[in-house]
Amino acid sequence: MIRLQKYIAESGICSRRKAEEYISLGKVFVNGKKVTEFGVKINENDEVVVNGNNIKKQPKEYYVLYKPRGVISAVKDDKGRKTVVDLINTNNRIYPIGRLDYDTTGIILLTNDGEFANLMMHPKNKIQKKYIAKLDKIIDKESINKIKQGVIIDNVKCIPDNIKLKKIDKLSNTCIVEITIHDGKNHEIKKIFESIGFNVEKLKRESIDFLTLENLKPGESRKLSIKEIKKLYSNKK
């Protein structure tokens, strides 16, 4: 049995909030009877009609995508720019888990499974995300130690799980740094370095937990295997 509003949302026709709105407006029918209460549970054999449309629950889908630069981490964009959803070949209503900035590249997950999305995003599960950042100056040990001890971003102390200097280019006075976090606040990586006087010129997310970009080129995607999904669920606290 599944709650009606969740079933509607998982059909891909709308969000759960919109489903609750349809229910409250009397636009949802189960087996021919109008439903106006949120606590109703149904099974997959029940006939559900929403706003005149007969719906079925979508099969759950899980994708890993290599997001290129210049693509929006959203379902749609009011400016007409390409989104990560545009890069996935599916007829189901999927959405990105979290986001990467417009100019940031790398791994991002997409799904239509709300429980899975919440698992991956919730800080309590401490799912690590590794980034490679190119900085506009060469960072020193003192600055790296400051970051390791934690910096204040938007009135919250942020401590990365790991940070290390990967490469120095003395000719261009730039460097490459690897940094791993698990909370994923908005623009967190860029703000961490800005807090100690560095700007991020390029940023790429290389991994989420054990998932990497192996065998993927920018713009390419693949489905997660059942084994991978179960392994990610094992992170649930």
BELVEN-V73895 format. One record per pair of residues at least 6 apart in sequence whose ideal C-beta (glycine too) atoms are under 6 Angstrom apart, sorted by the first residue. I is the first residue (numbers start at 1). J is the second residue. Records with the same first field share a line. If there is no record, write none. Layout:
BEGIN
I->J ; J
END
This chain:
BEGIN
1->41 ; 43
3->41
4->40 ; 42
5->16 ; 19 ; 20
7->42 ; 57
8->19 ; 50
9->15 ; 16 ; 19
10->57 ; 58
11->55 ; 57 ; 58
12->58 ; 92 ; 93
13->50 ; 55
22->28 ; 50 ; 51
26->34 ; 36
27->51
28->35 ; 50
29->49
30->42 ; 46 ; 48
31->46 ; 47
48->55
58->92 ; 112
60->113
61->92 ; 94 ; 112
62->111 ; 224 ; 229
63->88 ; 110 ; 221 ; 223
64->109 ; 211 ; 222
65->84 ; 108 ; 221
66->213 ; 216 ; 218 ; 220
67->84 ; 100 ; 105 ; 108
68->105 ; 218 ; 219
69->103 ; 105
71->82 ; 84
72->81 ; 83
73->84 ; 96 ; 99 ; 100
74->83
75->85 ; 95
77->83
84->96
87->219
88->110 ; 221
92->112
93->112
94->110 ; 112
96->108 ; 110
97->109 ; 117 ; 120
98->121 ; 184
100->108
104->203
105->204
106->204 ; 205
107->205 ; 208 ; 213
111->117
119->236
120->127
123->183
124->237
125->235 ; 237
126->182
127->182 ; 209 ; 235
128->161 ; 180 ; 182
129->181 ; 205 ; 208
130->180 ; 206 ; 207
131->179 ; 189 ; 205
132->178 ; 204 ; 206
133->177 ; 200 ; 203
134->176 ; 201 ; 202
135->175 ; 198
136->199 ; 201
137->198
138->168 ; 175
139->175
143->196
144->163
146->196
147->163
150->157 ; 159
151->158 ; 192 ; 195
153->191
160->179 ; 181
161->180 ; 182
162->180
163->179
164->178
165->177
166->176 ; 178
167->176
168->175
190->200
193->200
END
